[in-house]
Amino acid sequence: MDGRLLAGISDRLVKLADLFDIYVLTADIYGTVAEEYSDLPVNLTVVSYMNGGADKERLVSGLGSGVIAVGNGKNDAGMFKAADLAILVLGREGAQQQALANADIIVSSGIDALDLLLKPSRLIATLRL
């Protein structure tokens, strides 16, 4: 939010790093991402401010299968299409319509998004037929 990690996100990313390779793809409009993620076990990529959507989609496509994407912006819409599971965060920043249309799951916070991965029974409850 506003270029800062919300309380609780760092702890969850550390736990998830034991289970997944984590990539943070951001246009870094606030210029804070290097500082915010400096002590976290993530692969950080700053994408183009103007063409970040295409950058994110290309990077996610290159990761292969099993990709889970989390986001809320227009530049996440293509990444959501390329991912195997797309989680849209509809929080205080809002969410963009194209990203919403390409999402598989919608949650109300980044904490909720990461908790879906830490507590997979929540994913089962949401995605089951």
Helices and strands as residue ranges (DSSP letters): H 9-16, E 23-26, H 33-36, E 43-46, H 52-62, E 68-71, G 74-76, H 77-82, E 85-89, H 97-102, E 105-107, H 110-118, H 120-127
